[in-house]
Amino acid sequence: MAIKTISAQGEMNAGMSITVQCGNHRLVMDQPKNAAGQDLGPTPLEAILAAVAGCFGTIGRFIAHQQKVELRGMRFEIEADYDPAGLLGRDADVRPGFQELRIKVEIDAELSREEKQALLEQIEKRCPVADNLTHGTRLISVLA
């Protein structure tokens, strides 16, 4: 298959909010009011958690369809730990990103626990968001 390219365009708004156009959709990210934001949307870090849930659900549907499994639904509980000292520039030795991301998945399907675990492992392996988080992706930023 050929490589595909996706894109998004974003800009800063008043305060701490950022609007990003993703295809036909608009995503607003912001900071909570206690962090100088207006709380107009999730923080960028929360958007990553949402992207993991969205990707796991989408890939789960793909795999279930391919394996002819009736997947009635999935539920996700996601947590991630980070040290704010890194992103705030208070400690250059502290990584600004997540130290760990944990996802608890409930799968509603006529599968044994072992089969559900195997499905979850396939989902994690095929999820591009999880791949980007666990294996890293080269980031190239340039001035326009």
N, CA, C and O atoms as a GROMACS GRO file, in nm:
protein
  576
    1MET      N    1   0.083  -0.119   0.000
    1MET     CA    2   0.000   0.000   0.000
    1MET      C    3   0.087   0.124   0.000
    1MET      O    4   0.199   0.124   0.052
    2ALA      N    5   0.035   0.228  -0.058
    2ALA     CA    6   0.108   0.355  -0.064
    2ALA      C    7   0.098   0.429   0.069
    2ALA      O    8   0.000   0.416   0.143
    3ILE      N    9   0.200   0.507   0.097
    3ILE     CA   10   0.201   0.592   0.216
    3ILE      C   11   0.094   0.699   0.200
    3ILE      O   12   0.078   0.756   0.092
    4LYS      N   13   0.021   0.725   0.307
    4LYS     CA   14  -0.079   0.832   0.307
    4LYS      C   15  -0.031   0.944   0.398
    4LYS      O   16   0.040   0.919   0.495
    5THR      N   17  -0.070   1.063   0.368
    5THR     CA   18  -0.037   1.179   0.449
    5THR      C   19  -0.166   1.241   0.498
    5THR      O   20  -0.259   1.262   0.420
    6ILE      N   21  -0.172   1.271   0.627
    6ILE     CA   22  -0.285   1.346   0.681
    6ILE      C   23  -0.231   1.479   0.731
    6ILE      O   24  -0.111   1.494   0.751
    7SER      N   25  -0.319   1.575   0.749
    7SER     CA   26  -0.272   1.706   0.793
    7SER      C   27  -0.375   1.772   0.884
    7SER      O   28  -0.491   1.733   0.888
    8ALA      N   29  -0.328   1.872   0.954
    8ALA     CA   30  -0.413   1.954   1.039
    8ALA      C   31  -0.353   2.094   1.039
    8ALA      O   32  -0.232   2.110   1.020
    9GLN      N   33  -0.436   2.193   1.061
    9GLN     CA   34  -0.389   2.330   1.069
    9GLN      C   35  -0.443   2.389   1.199
    9GLN      O   36  -0.560   2.371   1.232
   10GLY      N   37  -0.358   2.459   1.272
   10GLY     CA   38  -0.401   2.514   1.400
   10GLY      C   39  -0.354   2.655   1.420
   10GLY      O   40  -0.263   2.704   1.352
   11GLU      N   41  -0.417   2.722   1.516
   11GLU     CA   42  -0.375   2.856   1.552
   11GLU      C   43  -0.415   2.888   1.695
   11GLU      O   44  -0.511   2.833   1.749
   12MET      N   45  -0.338   2.978   1.753
   12MET     CA   46  -0.368   3.024   1.888
   12MET      C   47  -0.486   3.119   1.883
   12MET      O   48  -0.503   3.195   1.788
   13ASN      N   49  -0.568   3.113   1.988
   13ASN     CA   50  -0.678   3.206   2.004
   13ASN      C   51  -0.650   3.290   2.128
   13ASN      O   52  -0.537   3.292   2.177
   14ALA      N   53  -0.750   3.359   2.178
   14ALA     CA   54  -0.733   3.438   2.300
   14ALA      C   55  -0.697   3.346   2.416
   14ALA      O   56  -0.741   3.231   2.423
   15GLY      N   57  -0.618   3.398   2.506
   15GLY     CA   58  -0.581   3.321   2.624
   15GLY      C   59  -0.495   3.202   2.587
   15GLY      O   60  -0.398   3.215   2.512
   16MET      N   61  -0.531   3.087   2.639
   16MET     CA   62  -0.452   2.965   2.619
   16MET      C   63  -0.515   2.870   2.516
   16MET      O   64  -0.462   2.762   2.494
   17SER      N   65  -0.625   2.908   2.455
   17SER     CA   66  -0.694   2.814   2.366
   17SER      C   67  -0.627   2.806   2.229
   17SER      O   68  -0.571   2.904   2.178
   18ILE      N   69  -0.636   2.688   2.172
   18ILE     CA   70  -0.581   2.657   2.040
   18ILE      C   71  -0.692   2.590   1.961
   18ILE      O   72  -0.758   2.499   2.010
   19THR      N   73  -0.713   2.635   1.838
   19THR     CA   74  -0.811   2.572   1.750
   19THR      C   75  -0.735   2.499   1.640
   19THR      O   76  -0.645   2.555   1.578
   20VAL      N   77  -0.774   2.374   1.618
   20VAL     CA   78  -0.709   2.293   1.515
   20VAL      C   79  -0.816   2.242   1.420
   20VAL      O   80  -0.917   2.186   1.463
   21GLN      N   81  -0.794   2.263   1.292
   21GLN     CA   82  -0.883   2.210   1.189
   21GLN      C   83  -0.826   2.077   1.144
   21GLN      O   84  -0.714   2.070   1.093
   22CYS      N   85  -0.903   1.971   1.162
   22CYS     CA   86  -0.863   1.835   1.125
   22CYS      C   87  -0.964   1.787   1.021
   22CYS      O   88  -1.072   1.742   1.056
   23GLY      N   89  -0.929   1.795   0.894
   23GLY     CA   90  -1.026   1.759   0.790
   23GLY      C   91  -1.147   1.848   0.800
   23GLY      O   92  -1.135   1.971   0.795
   24ASN      N   93  -1.264   1.788   0.813
   24ASN     CA   94  -1.388   1.864   0.824
   24ASN      C   95  -1.425   1.899   0.968
   24ASN      O   96  -1.534   1.948   0.994
   25HIS      N   97  -1.335   1.873   1.061
   25HIS     CA   98  -1.367   1.888   1.203
   25HIS      C   99  -1.277   1.992   1.269
   25HIS      O  100  -1.162   2.012   1.230
   26ARG      N  101  -1.332   2.056   1.371
   26ARG     CA  102  -1.260   2.158   1.445
   26ARG      C  103  -1.243   2.110   1.589
   26ARG      O  104  -1.340   2.069   1.652
   27LEU      N  105  -1.122   2.114   1.639
   27LEU     CA  106  -1.092   2.074   1.776
   27LEU      C  107  -1.039   2.195   1.850
   27LEU      O  108  -0.946   2.261   1.805
   28VAL      N  109  -1.100   2.224   1.965
   28VAL     CA  110  -1.052   2.333   2.050
   28VAL      C  111  -0.988   2.271   2.173
   28VAL      O  112  -1.050   2.192   2.244
   29MET      N  113  -0.863   2.309   2.197
   29MET     CA  114  -0.794   2.266   2.317
   29MET      C  115  -0.767   2.390   2.401
   29MET      O  116  -0.747   2.499   2.347
   30ASP      N  117  -0.766   2.373   2.531
   30ASP     CA  118  -0.748   2.487   2.620
   30ASP      C  119  -0.688   2.436   2.750
   30ASP      O  120  -0.657   2.318   2.763
   31GLN      N  121  -0.671   2.524   2.842
   31GLN     CA  122  -0.624   2.491   2.976
   31GLN      C  123  -0.738   2.520   3.073
   31GLN      O  124  -0.825   2.601   3.044
   32PRO      N  125  -0.737   2.456   3.188
   32PRO     CA  126  -0.839   2.486   3.288
   32PRO      C  127  -0.826   2.632   3.335
   32PRO      O  128  -0.723   2.696   3.317
   33LYS      N  129  -0.932   2.681   3.395
   33LYS     CA  130  -0.932   2.820   3.443
   33LYS      C  131  -0.822   2.844   3.545
   33LYS      O  132  -0.766   2.954   3.550
   34ASN      N  133  -0.791   2.743   3.627
   34ASN     CA  134  -0.686   2.762   3.727
   34ASN      C  135  -0.546   2.759   3.666
   34ASN      O  136  -0.447   2.774   3.738
   35ALA      N  137  -0.536   2.740   3.535
   35ALA     CA  138  -0.407   2.741   3.465
   35ALA      C  139  -0.408   2.846   3.354
   35ALA      O  140  -0.344   2.829   3.250
   36ALA      N  141  -0.481   2.956   3.376
   36ALA     CA  142  -0.488   3.070   3.285
   36ALA      C  143  -0.570   3.043   3.158
   36ALA      O  144  -0.564   3.123   3.064
   37GLY      N  145  -0.644   2.934   3.154
   37GLY     CA  146  -0.728   2.905   3.038
   37GLY      C  147  -0.872   2.944   3.064
   37GLY      O  148  -0.907   3.000   3.168
   38GLN      N  149  -0.955   2.913   2.964
   38GLN     CA  150  -1.099   2.936   2.975
   38GLN      C  151  -1.176   2.805   2.984
   38GLN      O  152  -1.299   2.805   2.992
   39ASP      N  153  -1.105   2.693   2.982
   39ASP     CA  154  -1.166   2.560   2.989
   39ASP      C  155  -1.263   2.536   2.873
   39ASP      O  156  -1.372   2.483   2.892
   40LEU      N  157  -1.221   2.577   2.753
   40LEU     CA  158  -1.307   2.563   2.634
   40LEU      C  159  -1.299   2.425   2.570
   40LEU      O  160  -1.378   2.392   2.482
   41GLY      N  161  -1.205   2.345   2.615
   41GLY     CA  162  -1.187   2.212   2.558
   41GLY      C  163  -1.083   2.137   2.638
   41GLY      O  164  -1.030   2.189   2.737
   42PRO      N  165  -1.053   2.016   2.597
   42PRO     CA  166  -0.952   1.938   2.668
   42PRO      C  167  -0.814   2.001   2.652
   42PRO      O  168  -0.789   2.077   2.558
   43THR      N  169  -0.726   1.969   2.745
   43THR     CA  170  -0.586   2.010   2.728
   43THR      C  171  -0.524   1.922   2.619
   43THR      O  172  -0.579   1.816   2.588
   44PRO      N  173  -0.412   1.964   2.561
   44PRO     CA  174  -0.348   1.877   2.462
   44PRO      C  175  -0.315   1.739   2.517
   44PRO      O  176  -0.327   1.639   2.446
   45LEU      N  177  -0.274   1.730   2.643
   45LEU     CA  178  -0.245   1.599   2.702
   45LEU      C  179  -0.372   1.515   2.713
   45LEU      O  180  -0.369   1.394   2.689
   46GLU      N  181  -0.484   1.578   2.751
   46GLU     CA  182  -0.610   1.504   2.756
   46GLU      C  183  -0.654   1.460   2.617
   46GLU      O  184  -0.714   1.354   2.601
   47ALA      N  185  -0.623   1.541   2.515
   47ALA     CA  186  -0.656   1.505   2.377
   47ALA      C  187  -0.580   1.379   2.335
   47ALA      O  188  -0.630   1.299   2.257
   48ILE      N  189  -0.458   1.362   2.387
   48ILE     CA  190  -0.382   1.239   2.358
   48ILE      C  191  -0.457   1.119   2.416
   48ILE      O  192  -0.470   1.016   2.349
   49LEU      N  193  -0.506   1.131   2.540
   49LEU     CA  194  -0.580   1.020   2.600
   49LEU      C  195  -0.706   0.990   2.518
   49LEU      O  196  -0.738   0.873   2.495
   50ALA      N  197  -0.775   1.094   2.473
   50ALA     CA  198  -0.894   1.074   2.390
   50ALA      C  199  -0.857   1.006   2.259
   50ALA      O  200  -0.931   0.920   2.210
   51ALA      N  201  -0.743   1.043   2.202
   51ALA     CA  202  -0.699   0.981   2.077
   51ALA      C  203  -0.668   0.833   2.095
   51ALA      O  204  -0.696   0.752   2.007
   52VAL      N  205  -0.612   0.797   2.209
   52VAL     CA  206  -0.586   0.655   2.238
   52VAL      C  207  -0.718   0.579   2.243
   52VAL      O  208  -0.731   0.472   2.182
   53ALA      N  209  -0.816   0.632   2.316
   53ALA     CA  210  -0.947   0.566   2.324
   53ALA      C  211  -1.011   0.554   2.186
   53ALA      O  212  -1.062   0.448   2.150
   54GLY      N  213  -1.006   0.662   2.110
   54GLY     CA  214  -1.064   0.659   1.975
   54GLY      C  215  -0.997   0.558   1.885
   54GLY      O  216  -1.063   0.489   1.808
   55CYS      N  217  -0.866   0.550   1.894
   55CYS     CA  218  -0.791   0.457   1.811
   55CYS      C  219  -0.818   0.313   1.853
   55CYS      O  220  -0.841   0.227   1.768
   56PHE      N  221  -0.816   0.285   1.984
   56PHE     CA  222  -0.844   0.149   2.030
   56PHE      C  223  -0.983   0.105   1.984
   56PHE      O  224  -1.000  -0.008   1.938
   57GLY      N  225  -1.082   0.193   1.997
   57GLY     CA  226  -1.217   0.158   1.954
   57GLY      C  227  -1.227   0.133   1.805
   57GLY      O  228  -1.291   0.038   1.761
   58THR      N  229  -1.163   0.219   1.727
   58THR     CA  230  -1.167   0.204   1.582
   58THR      C  231  -1.097   0.076   1.537
   58THR      O  232  -1.150   0.000   1.457
   59ILE      N  233  -0.978   0.054   1.588
   59ILE     CA  234  -0.902  -0.066   1.550
   59ILE      C  235  -0.975  -0.191   1.601
   59ILE      O  236  -0.975  -0.294   1.534
   60GLY      N  237  -1.037  -0.182   1.719
   60GLY     CA  238  -1.117  -0.293   1.770
   60GLY      C  239  -1.228  -0.330   1.674
   60GLY      O  240  -1.252  -0.449   1.649
   61ARG      N  241  -1.296  -0.229   1.620
   61ARG     CA  242  -1.403  -0.255   1.522
   61ARG      C  243  -1.346  -0.319   1.396
   61ARG      O  244  -1.404  -0.414   1.343
   62PHE      N  245  -1.232  -0.267   1.347
   62PHE     CA  246  -1.170  -0.325   1.227
   62PHE      C  247  -1.139  -0.473   1.248
   62PHE      O  248  -1.176  -0.557   1.166
   63ILE      N  249  -1.072  -0.503   1.359
   63ILE     CA  250  -1.031  -0.641   1.385
   63ILE      C  251  -1.153  -0.731   1.404
   63ILE      O  252  -1.157  -0.842   1.351
   64ALA      N  253  -1.251  -0.684   1.479
   64ALA     CA  254  -1.374  -0.764   1.501
   64ALA      C  255  -1.441  -0.795   1.367
   64ALA      O  256  -1.486  -0.907   1.344
   65HIS      N  257  -1.448  -0.696   1.281
   65HIS     CA  258  -1.509  -0.718   1.148
   65HIS      C  259  -1.427  -0.821   1.069
   65HIS      O  260  -1.484  -0.911   1.007
   66GLN      N  261  -1.296  -0.807   1.072
   66GLN     CA  262  -1.210  -0.899   0.998
   66GLN      C  263  -1.221  -1.042   1.051
   66GLN      O  264  -1.213  -1.138   0.974
   67GLN      N  265  -1.238  -1.055   1.182
   67GLN     CA  266  -1.246  -1.187   1.244
   67GLN      C  267  -1.390  -1.236   1.259
   67GLN      O  268  -1.415  -1.343   1.315
   68LYS      N  269  -1.484  -1.158   1.208
   68LYS     CA  270  -1.626  -1.192   1.215
   68LYS      C  271  -1.673  -1.214   1.359
   68LYS      O  272  -1.745  -1.310   1.389
   69VAL      N  273  -1.629  -1.124   1.448
   69VAL     CA  274  -1.669  -1.126   1.588
   69VAL      C  275  -1.768  -1.013   1.609
   69VAL      O  276  -1.744  -0.901   1.564
   70GLU      N  277  -1.878  -1.041   1.677
   70GLU     CA  278  -1.974  -0.935   1.708
   70GLU      C  279  -1.922  -0.858   1.829
   70GLU      O  280  -1.930  -0.905   1.943
   71LEU      N  281  -1.869  -0.740   1.803
   71LEU     CA  282  -1.818  -0.653   1.908
   71LEU      C  283  -1.930  -0.554   1.941
   71LEU      O  284  -1.955  -0.459   1.867
   72ARG      N  285  -1.996  -0.578   2.054
   72ARG     CA  286  -2.110  -0.493   2.092
   72ARG      C  287  -2.064  -0.358   2.146
   72ARG      O  288  -2.135  -0.259   2.136
   73GLY      N  289  -1.945  -0.356   2.204
   73GLY     CA  290  -1.895  -0.229   2.256
   73GLY      C  291  -1.765  -0.245   2.330
   73GLY      O  292  -1.721  -0.356   2.360
   74MET      N  293  -1.705  -0.131   2.360
   74MET     CA  294  -1.582  -0.126   2.440
   74MET      C  295  -1.591  -0.003   2.528
   74MET      O  296  -1.648   0.099   2.490
   75ARG      N  297  -1.534  -0.014   2.647
   75ARG     CA  298  -1.524   0.099   2.739
   75ARG      C  299  -1.377   0.113   2.778
   75ARG      O  300  -1.304   0.014   2.789
   76PHE      N  301  -1.336   0.238   2.799
   76PHE     CA  302  -1.196   0.267   2.826
   76PHE      C  303  -1.182   0.353   2.951
   76PHE      O  304  -1.258   0.448   2.971
   77GLU      N  305  -1.086   0.319   3.033
   77GLU     CA  306  -1.043   0.405   3.144
   77GLU      C  307  -0.894   0.428   3.121
   77GLU      O  308  -0.816   0.334   3.118
   78ILE      N  309  -0.856   0.554   3.104
   78ILE     CA  310  -0.718   0.585   3.067
   78ILE      C  311  -0.661   0.685   3.168
   78ILE      O  312  -0.724   0.784   3.204
   79GLU      N  313  -0.540   0.656   3.211
   79GLU     CA  314  -0.466   0.745   3.300
   79GLU      C  315  -0.323   0.757   3.248
   79GLU      O  316  -0.269   0.664   3.188
   80ALA      N  317  -0.264   0.872   3.272
   80ALA     CA  318  -0.124   0.893   3.236
   80ALA      C  319  -0.060   0.984   3.340
   80ALA      O  320  -0.125   1.074   3.394
   81ASP      N  321   0.065   0.959   3.368
   81ASP     CA  322   0.140   1.036   3.467
   81ASP      C  323   0.243   1.124   3.397
   81ASP      O  324   0.310   1.080   3.304
   82TYR      N  325   0.254   1.248   3.444
   82TYR     CA  326   0.359   1.337   3.396
   82TYR      C  327   0.398   1.431   3.509
   82TYR      O  328   0.321   1.453   3.602
   83ASP      N  329   0.517   1.486   3.498
   83ASP     CA  330   0.567   1.581   3.597
   83ASP      C  331   0.560   1.720   3.534
   83ASP      O  332   0.634   1.747   3.440
   84PRO      N  333   0.473   1.808   3.583
   84PRO     CA  334   0.460   1.943   3.525
   84PRO      C  335   0.588   2.025   3.525
   84PRO      O  336   0.600   2.120   3.448
   85ALA      N  337   0.684   1.991   3.610
   85ALA     CA  338   0.809   2.066   3.615
   85ALA      C  339   0.882   2.064   3.481
   85ALA      O  340   0.954   2.159   3.448
   86GLY      N  341   0.864   1.959   3.404
   86GLY     CA  342   0.929   1.950   3.273
   86GLY      C  343   0.868   2.045   3.173
   86GLY      O  344   0.941   2.122   3.109
   87LEU      N  345   0.737   2.043   3.156
   87LEU     CA  346   0.674   2.128   3.055
   87LEU      C  347   0.673   2.275   3.096
   87LEU      O  348   0.666   2.362   3.010
   88LEU      N  349   0.679   2.302   3.224
   88LEU     CA  350   0.684   2.441   3.271
   88LEU      C  351   0.826   2.498   3.269
   88LEU      O  352   0.845   2.616   3.298
   89GLY      N  353   0.925   2.415   3.234
   89GLY     CA  354   1.063   2.461   3.226
   89GLY      C  355   1.129   2.480   3.362
   89GLY      O  356   1.232   2.547   3.371
   90ARG      N  357   1.073   2.423   3.466
   90ARG     CA  358   1.129   2.439   3.600
   90ARG      C  359   1.244   2.343   3.628
   90ARG      O  360   1.327   2.368   3.716
   91ASP      N  361   1.251   2.233   3.553
   91ASP     CA  362   1.358   2.135   3.573
   91ASP      C  363   1.392   2.072   3.438
   91ASP      O  364   1.315   1.992   3.385
   92ALA      N  365   1.507   2.109   3.384
   92ALA     CA  366   1.547   2.060   3.251
   92ALA      C  367   1.573   1.910   3.249
   92ALA      O  368   1.578   1.850   3.141
   93ASP      N  369   1.590   1.849   3.365
   93ASP     CA  370   1.615   1.706   3.371
   93ASP      C  371   1.487   1.623   3.373
   93ASP      O  372   1.493   1.500   3.368
   94VAL      N  373   1.372   1.689   3.380
   94VAL     CA  374   1.244   1.619   3.386
   94VAL      C  375   1.183   1.614   3.248
   94VAL      O  376   1.169   1.716   3.181
   95ARG      N  377   1.148   1.496   3.206
   95ARG     CA  378   1.082   1.477   3.076
   95ARG      C  379   0.945   1.545   3.078
   95ARG      O  380   0.871   1.526   3.175
   96PRO      N  381   0.908   1.623   2.976
   96PRO     CA  382   0.778   1.690   2.977
   96PRO      C  383   0.661   1.599   2.942
   96PRO      O  384   0.546   1.632   2.971
   97GLY      N  385   0.689   1.487   2.880
   97GLY     CA  386   0.581   1.397   2.838
   97GLY      C  387   0.540   1.298   2.944
   97GLY      O  388   0.586   1.302   3.058
   98PHE      N  389   0.450   1.209   2.905
   98PHE     CA  390   0.400   1.107   2.996
   98PHE      C  391   0.512   1.013   3.038
   98PHE      O  392   0.597   0.974   2.957
   99GLN      N  393   0.511   0.977   3.164
   99GLN     CA  394   0.603   0.876   3.214
   99GLN      C  395   0.544   0.737   3.195
   99GLN      O  396   0.616   0.640   3.173
  100GLU      N  397   0.412   0.729   3.203
  100GLU     CA  398   0.342   0.602   3.184
  100GLU      C  399   0.198   0.632   3.145
  100GLU      O  400   0.138   0.728   3.194
  101LEU      N  401   0.145   0.550   3.058
  101LEU     CA  402   0.005   0.559   3.018
  101LEU      C  403  -0.059   0.424   3.042
  101LEU      O  404  -0.009   0.321   2.995
  102ARG      N  405  -0.169   0.424   3.116
  102ARG     CA  406  -0.238   0.299   3.149
  102ARG      C  407  -0.379   0.304   3.090
  102ARG      O  408  -0.450   0.404   3.105
  103ILE      N  409  -0.418   0.196   3.024
  103ILE     CA  410  -0.553   0.188   2.969
  103ILE      C  411  -0.617   0.057   3.013
  103ILE      O  412  -0.562  -0.051   2.994
  104LYS      N  413  -0.734   0.070   3.071
  104LYS     CA  414  -0.814  -0.045   3.113
  104LYS      C  415  -0.929  -0.054   3.014
  104LYS      O  416  -1.004   0.041   2.996
  105VAL      N  417  -0.942  -0.170   2.951
  105VAL     CA  418  -1.040  -0.187   2.843
  105VAL      C  419  -1.140  -0.295   2.881
  105VAL      O  420  -1.102  -0.405   2.921
  106GLU      N  421  -1.266  -0.262   2.869
  106GLU     CA  422  -1.374  -0.359   2.886
  106GLU      C  423  -1.428  -0.390   2.747
  106GLU      O  424  -1.468  -0.299   2.673
  107ILE      N  425  -1.430  -0.517   2.711
  107ILE     CA  426  -1.475  -0.561   2.579
  107ILE      C  427  -1.606  -0.636   2.594
  107ILE      O  428  -1.613  -0.735   2.666
  108ASP      N  429  -1.709  -0.588   2.524
  108ASP     CA  430  -1.840  -0.653   2.526
  108ASP      C  431  -1.855  -0.737   2.400
  108ASP      O  432  -1.892  -0.686   2.294
  109ALA      N  433  -1.825  -0.865   2.413
  109ALA     CA  434  -1.833  -0.959   2.300
  109ALA      C  435  -1.840  -1.099   2.358
  109ALA      O  436  -1.799  -1.124   2.471
  110GLU      N  437  -1.893  -1.191   2.279
  110GLU     CA  438  -1.900  -1.332   2.321
  110GLU      C  439  -1.764  -1.397   2.302
  110GLU      O  440  -1.745  -1.480   2.213
  111LEU      N  441  -1.671  -1.358   2.386
  111LEU     CA  442  -1.535  -1.412   2.382
  111LEU      C  443  -1.495  -1.450   2.523
  111LEU      O  444  -1.541  -1.390   2.620
  112SER      N  445  -1.409  -1.550   2.534
  112SER     CA  446  -1.353  -1.585   2.666
  112SER      C  447  -1.258  -1.474   2.709
  112SER      O  448  -1.220  -1.388   2.629
  113ARG      N  449  -1.219  -1.475   2.834
  113ARG     CA  450  -1.124  -1.376   2.884
  113ARG      C  451  -0.993  -1.383   2.806
  113ARG      O  452  -0.934  -1.279   2.774
  114GLU      N  453  -0.948  -1.503   2.774
  114GLU     CA  454  -0.825  -1.520   2.697
  114GLU      C  455  -0.840  -1.463   2.556
  114GLU      O  456  -0.748  -1.400   2.504
  115GLU      N  457  -0.955  -1.486   2.495
  115GLU     CA  458  -0.979  -1.431   2.361
  115GLU      C  459  -0.988  -1.279   2.364
  115GLU      O  460  -0.941  -1.212   2.272
  116LYS      N  461  -1.047  -1.224   2.469
  116LYS     CA  462  -1.052  -1.078   2.484
  116LYS      C  463  -0.912  -1.022   2.501
  116LYS      O  464  -0.879  -0.918   2.444
  117GLN      N  465  -0.830  -1.090   2.579
  117GLN     CA  466  -0.691  -1.045   2.599
  117GLN      C  467  -0.615  -1.049   2.466
  117GLN      O  468  -0.539  -0.957   2.436
  118ALA      N  469  -0.635  -1.154   2.388
  118ALA     CA  470  -0.569  -1.164   2.258
  118ALA      C  471  -0.615  -1.051   2.165
  118ALA      O  472  -0.535  -0.992   2.093
  119LEU      N  473  -0.746  -1.020   2.168
  119LEU     CA  474  -0.799  -0.910   2.088
  119LEU      C  475  -0.737  -0.778   2.132
  119LEU      O  476  -0.696  -0.698   2.048
  120LEU      N  477  -0.729  -0.755   2.262
  120LEU     CA  478  -0.668  -0.633   2.314
  120LEU      C  479  -0.523  -0.620   2.270
  120LEU      O  480  -0.479  -0.511   2.233
  121GLU      N  481  -0.449  -0.728   2.272
  121GLU     CA  482  -0.310  -0.726   2.228
  121GLU      C  483  -0.298  -0.692   2.080
  121GLU      O  484  -0.207  -0.620   2.039
  122GLN      N  485  -0.391  -0.744   1.999
  122GLN     CA  486  -0.392  -0.711   1.856
  122GLN      C  487  -0.424  -0.564   1.835
  122GLN      O  488  -0.364  -0.497   1.751
  123ILE      N  489  -0.521  -0.514   1.913
  123ILE     CA  490  -0.558  -0.373   1.903
  123ILE      C  491  -0.438  -0.285   1.934
  123ILE      O  492  -0.406  -0.193   1.859
  124GLU      N  493  -0.371  -0.313   2.046
  124GLU     CA  494  -0.256  -0.233   2.085
  124GLU      C  495  -0.147  -0.238   1.978
  124GLU      O  496  -0.083  -0.136   1.948
  125LYS      N  497  -0.125  -0.354   1.920
  125LYS     CA  498  -0.022  -0.370   1.817
  125LYS      C  499  -0.055  -0.292   1.690
  125LYS      O  500   0.036  -0.240   1.625
  126ARG      N  501  -0.184  -0.283   1.654
  126ARG     CA  502  -0.223  -0.219   1.528
  126ARG      C  503  -0.265  -0.074   1.542
  126ARG      O  504  -0.286  -0.007   1.440
  127CYS      N  505  -0.279  -0.023   1.662
  127CYS     CA  506  -0.323   0.115   1.684
  127CYS      C  507  -0.209   0.212   1.652
  127CYS      O  508  -0.106   0.209   1.719
  128PRO      N  509  -0.225   0.299   1.551
  128PRO     CA  510  -0.117   0.392   1.518
  128PRO      C  511  -0.089   0.494   1.628
  128PRO      O  512   0.025   0.539   1.642
  129VAL      N  513  -0.188   0.531   1.706
  129VAL     CA  514  -0.164   0.625   1.816
  129VAL      C  515  -0.075   0.558   1.920
  129VAL      O  516   0.022   0.618   1.967
  130ALA      N  517  -0.108   0.435   1.957
  130ALA     CA  518  -0.025   0.362   2.053
  130ALA      C  519   0.117   0.343   1.997
  130ALA      O  520   0.215   0.354   2.071
  131ASP      N  521   0.126   0.314   1.869
  131ASP     CA  522   0.257   0.298   1.807
  131ASP      C  523   0.339   0.426   1.817
  131ASP      O  524   0.458   0.422   1.850
  132ASN      N  525   0.276   0.540   1.789
  132ASN     CA  526   0.347   0.667   1.799
  132ASN      C  527   0.394   0.695   1.941
  132ASN      O  528   0.502   0.749   1.962
  133LEU      N  529   0.312   0.658   2.039
  133LEU     CA  530   0.348   0.683   2.179
  133LEU      C  531   0.456   0.588   2.228
  133LEU      O  532   0.544   0.629   2.304
  134THR      N  533   0.452   0.463   2.186
  134THR     CA  534   0.548   0.366   2.240
  134THR      C  535   0.678   0.358   2.160
  134THR      O  536   0.782   0.324   2.216
  135HIS      N  537   0.674   0.390   2.032
  135HIS     CA  538   0.794   0.377   1.950
  135HIS      C  539   0.849   0.512   1.904
  135HIS      O  540   0.957   0.519   1.846
  136GLY      N  541   0.776   0.615   1.930
  136GLY     CA  542   0.823   0.747   1.891
  136GLY      C  543   0.814   0.768   1.741
  136GLY      O  544   0.817   0.672   1.663
  137THR      N  545   0.805   0.890   1.702
  137THR     CA  546   0.799   0.929   1.562
  137THR      C  547   0.891   1.049   1.546
  137THR      O  548   0.890   1.140   1.628
  138ARG      N  549   0.968   1.049   1.442
  138ARG     CA  550   1.058   1.163   1.417
  138ARG      C  551   0.972   1.288   1.403
  138ARG      O  552   0.875   1.289   1.328
  139LEU      N  553   1.008   1.393   1.475
  139LEU     CA  554   0.937   1.522   1.470
  139LEU      C  555   1.029   1.623   1.404
  139LEU      O  556   1.143   1.643   1.446
  140ILE      N  557   0.977   1.686   1.300
  140ILE     CA  558   1.054   1.788   1.228
  140ILE      C  559   0.974   1.917   1.236
  140ILE      O  560   0.867   1.927   1.176
  141SER      N  561   1.024   2.016   1.308
  141SER     CA  562   0.955   2.144   1.316
  141SER      C  563   1.042   2.250   1.249
  141SER      O  564   1.162   2.257   1.272
  142VAL      N  565   0.980   2.333   1.166
  142VAL     CA  566   1.051   2.437   1.092
  142VAL      C  567   0.972   2.567   1.100
  142VAL      O  568   0.850   2.566   1.117
  143LEU      N  569   1.040   2.676   1.089
  143LEU     CA  570   0.972   2.805   1.083
  143LEU      C  571   0.909   2.823   0.947
  143LEU      O  572   0.969   2.786   0.845
  144ALA      N  573   0.789   2.879   0.944
  144ALA     CA  574   0.722   2.904   0.816
  144ALA      C  575   0.775   3.031   0.754
  144ALA      O  576   0.730   3.070   0.646
   0.00000   0.00000   0.00000
